Amino acid sequence: FFFSTSFRHSTLGQTQTANVPTAEERQGDFRNSALAIPTDPVTKQPLNPGNSRVLPPSLFSKNGPLLLKPYPLPNTGGSGFNFIRQNIASNPQEQQVLRSDYNVSAKTQAFFRWIRDLFDSRDQGNGSALGIVGNTNTRNGTLLSLNISHTFSPAAVNVFNFSLTGNRINNFPVTTNFRRDGLGLTYPKLFDSNRYQVGPDVSIQGFTGYGVGSNLQNFQWMFVWRDDFSYVRGTHALKFGIWLERFRKNANVLQSGPRDNGSVAFSRTSGITSGNPVADALIGNFQSYGESSADSVVFTRYTQVEVYAQDNWRVKPNFTLEYGLRYVISPAIYSAINNVIAFRPELYDRAKAPRFNSDGSLVRGVGDFIGDSYVNGLS
């Protein structure tokens, strides 16, 4: 019998840099800025002809300036960046190990193993230099193993093994500085879902973006049953066995944008840009906006079965023949709540293939659609 436990705590610091809008730029004053004069995307003339490098508040949208609110102010004049920050991550760790070996009888032995790992992480910046959104990450891993061997005779031995491995991950953002109500955002969302009640992920060309970051919830187990029987008869060393594996994993899907909080981008490459991405943000002139209706959870499952038989035949003292057969049943992975799809070639109907107009748009009424979704060959 053996038991051990260990504890470890590490605090890691990392210097990170970013580029953020200045206080003047956030007020629409670009007189001391390297950013371009904001122009009308149609006429290409300054949005404010009387003072081309200053945008009056009358041109601001209601929500645009609020998207700049979470940004910290510049605190340095470094080359290529104007903000520097020391990010701190706290990482407490813990592990327990239990082992037990037991001779049930002269012919039967058993051993048991249990290992548990706990790893927590609290990151003030969720991997970003801006420090707008923090992160808590709790990971719990478990391993169980039971092995029982029995000797029937000097020529016959059976070994049974069961193992269970799994983990639980709860990775949540800390969004105190990023909530819609705290920022004062009032624009209507496309969908009702917004788990953390936060503003959109923001991308402004030439500046460091910010957003929700990691938000993974994962729970998984793998069960393995294995039995091996060995038998020696004459010049043959025979072995037979079975392997049964069952896997279960529940996890949310959306780990990158756009998510249910939305994602907005301001860029000079947009056809309707003012040529100044910060000015675009102020006047609400976004290049793109995306939003998911909700974060889905997939209950991944599969079961795999293997059986085998093999023989090590010593035909002659200087010649051994080893041969065997293994049969594997490995069905496709599926979701227990039936919410994933895959392309199956055998279901694809060429007669229902979509057709396109010369401008790239779909020919209406042609193809296999459900609403706006093309479903030919999907199952």
QUIVENZI-V925948 format. One record per residue. N is the residue number from 1. RES is the residue in three letters. SS is DSSP state (2 for helix, 1 for strand, 0 for the rest). Layout:
n->[N,N]
res->[RES,RES]
ss->[SS,SS]
//
This chain:
n->[1,2,3,4,5,6,7,8,9,10,11,12,13,14,15,16,17,18,19,20,21,22,23,24,25,26,27,28,29,30,31,32,33,34,35,36,37,38,39,40,41,42,43,44,45,46,47,48,49,50,51,52,53,54,55,56,57,58,59,60,61,62,63,64,65,66,67,68,69,70,71,72,73,74,75,76,77,78,79,80,81,82,83,84,85,86,87,88,89,90,91,92,93,94,95,96,97,98,99,100,101,102,103,104,105,106,107,108,109,110,111,112,113,114,115,116,117,118,119,120,121,122,123,124,125,126,127,128,129,130,131,132,133,134,135,136,137,138,139,140,141,142,143,144,145,146,147,148,149,150,151,152,153,154,155,156,157,158,159,160,161,162,163,164,165,166,167,168,169,170,171,172,173,174,175,176,177,178,179,180,181,182,183,184,185,186,187,188,189,190,191,192,193,194,195,196,197,198,199,200,201,202,203,204,205,206,207,208,209,210,211,212,213,214,215,216,217,218,219,220,221,222,223,224,225,226,227,228,229,230,231,232,233,234,235,236,237,238,239,240,241,242,243,244,245,246,247,248,249,250,251,252,253,254,255,256,257,258,259,260,261,262,263,264,265,266,267,268,269,270,271,272,273,274,275,276,277,278,279,280,281,282,283,284,285,286,287,288,289,290,291,292,293,294,295,296,297,298,299,300,301,302,303,304,305,306,307,308,309,310,311,312,313,314,315,316,317,318,319,320,321,322,323,324,325,326,327,328,329,330,331,332,333,334,335,336,337,338,339,340,341,342,343,344,345,346,347,348,349,350,351,352,353,354,355,356,357,358,359,360,361,362,363,364,365,366,367,368,369,370,371,372,373,374,375,376,377,378,379]
res->[PHE,PHE,PHE,SER,THR,SER,PHE,ARG,HIS,SER,THR,LEU,GLY,GLN,THR,GLN,THR,ALA,ASN,VAL,PRO,THR,ALA,GLU,GLU,ARG,GLN,GLY,ASP,PHE,ARG,ASN,SER,ALA,LEU,ALA,ILE,PRO,THR,ASP,PRO,VAL,THR,LYS,GLN,PRO,LEU,ASN,PRO,GLY,ASN,SER,ARG,VAL,LEU,PRO,PRO,SER,LEU,PHE,SER,LYS,ASN,GLY,PRO,LEU,LEU,LEU,LYS,PRO,TYR,PRO,LEU,PRO,ASN,THR,GLY,GLY,SER,GLY,PHE,ASN,PHE,ILE,ARG,GLN,ASN,ILE,ALA,SER,ASN,PRO,GLN,GLU,GLN,GLN,VAL,LEU,ARG,SER,ASP,TYR,ASN,VAL,SER,ALA,LYS,THR,GLN,ALA,PHE,PHE,ARG,TRP,ILE,ARG,ASP,LEU,PHE,ASP,SER,ARG,ASP,GLN,GLY,ASN,GLY,SER,ALA,LEU,GLY,ILE,VAL,GLY,ASN,THR,ASN,THR,ARG,ASN,GLY,THR,LEU,LEU,SER,LEU,ASN,ILE,SER,HIS,THR,PHE,SER,PRO,ALA,ALA,VAL,ASN,VAL,PHE,ASN,PHE,SER,LEU,THR,GLY,ASN,ARG,ILE,ASN,ASN,PHE,PRO,VAL,THR,THR,ASN,PHE,ARG,ARG,ASP,GLY,LEU,GLY,LEU,THR,TYR,PRO,LYS,LEU,PHE,ASP,SER,ASN,ARG,TYR,GLN,VAL,GLY,PRO,ASP,VAL,SER,ILE,GLN,GLY,PHE,THR,GLY,TYR,GLY,VAL,GLY,SER,ASN,LEU,GLN,ASN,PHE,GLN,TRP,MET,PHE,VAL,TRP,ARG,ASP,ASP,PHE,SER,TYR,VAL,ARG,GLY,THR,HIS,ALA,LEU,LYS,PHE,GLY,ILE,TRP,LEU,GLU,ARG,PHE,ARG,LYS,ASN,ALA,ASN,VAL,LEU,GLN,SER,GLY,PRO,ARG,ASP,ASN,GLY,SER,VAL,ALA,PHE,SER,ARG,THR,SER,GLY,ILE,THR,SER,GLY,ASN,PRO,VAL,ALA,ASP,ALA,LEU,ILE,GLY,ASN,PHE,GLN,SER,TYR,GLY,GLU,SER,SER,ALA,ASP,SER,VAL,VAL,PHE,THR,ARG,TYR,THR,GLN,VAL,GLU,VAL,TYR,ALA,GLN,ASP,ASN,TRP,ARG,VAL,LYS,PRO,ASN,PHE,THR,LEU,GLU,TYR,GLY,LEU,ARG,TYR,VAL,ILE,SER,PRO,ALA,ILE,TYR,SER,ALA,ILE,ASN,ASN,VAL,ILE,ALA,PHE,ARG,PRO,GLU,LEU,TYR,ASP,ARG,ALA,LYS,ALA,PRO,ARG,PHE,ASN,SER,ASP,GLY,SER,LEU,VAL,ARG,GLY,VAL,GLY,ASP,PHE,ILE,GLY,ASP,SER,TYR,VAL,ASN,GLY,LEU,SER]
ss->[0,1,1,1,1,1,1,1,1,1,1,1,1,1,1,1,1,1,0,0,0,0,2,2,2,2,0,0,1,0,0,0,0,0,0,0,0,0,1,0,0,0,0,0,0,1,0,0,0,0,0,0,0,1,0,0,2,2,2,0,0,0,0,0,2,2,2,2,0,0,0,0,0,0,0,0,0,0,0,0,0,0,1,1,1,1,1,1,1,1,1,1,1,1,1,1,1,1,1,1,1,1,1,0,0,0,0,1,1,1,1,1,1,1,1,1,1,1,1,1,1,1,1,0,0,0,0,0,0,0,0,0,0,1,1,1,1,1,1,1,1,1,1,1,1,1,1,1,1,1,1,1,1,0,0,1,1,1,1,1,1,1,1,1,1,1,1,1,1,1,1,1,1,1,0,2,2,2,1,2,2,2,2,0,0,0,0,0,0,0,0,0,0,0,0,0,0,1,0,0,1,1,1,1,0,0,0,0,0,1,0,0,0,0,0,0,1,1,1,1,1,1,1,1,1,1,1,1,1,1,1,1,1,0,0,1,1,1,1,1,1,1,1,1,1,1,1,1,1,1,1,1,0,0,0,0,0,0,0,0,0,0,1,1,1,1,0,0,0,0,0,0,0,0,0,0,2,2,2,2,2,2,2,0,0,0,0,1,1,1,0,0,0,0,0,0,1,1,1,1,1,1,1,1,1,1,1,1,1,1,1,1,1,1,1,1,0,0,1,1,1,1,1,1,1,1,1,1,1,1,0,0,0,1,1,0,0,0,0,0,0,0,1,0,2,2,2,0,0,2,2,2,0,0,0,1,0,0,0,0,0,1,0,0,0,0,0,0,1,1,0,0,1,1,0,0,0,1,0]
//
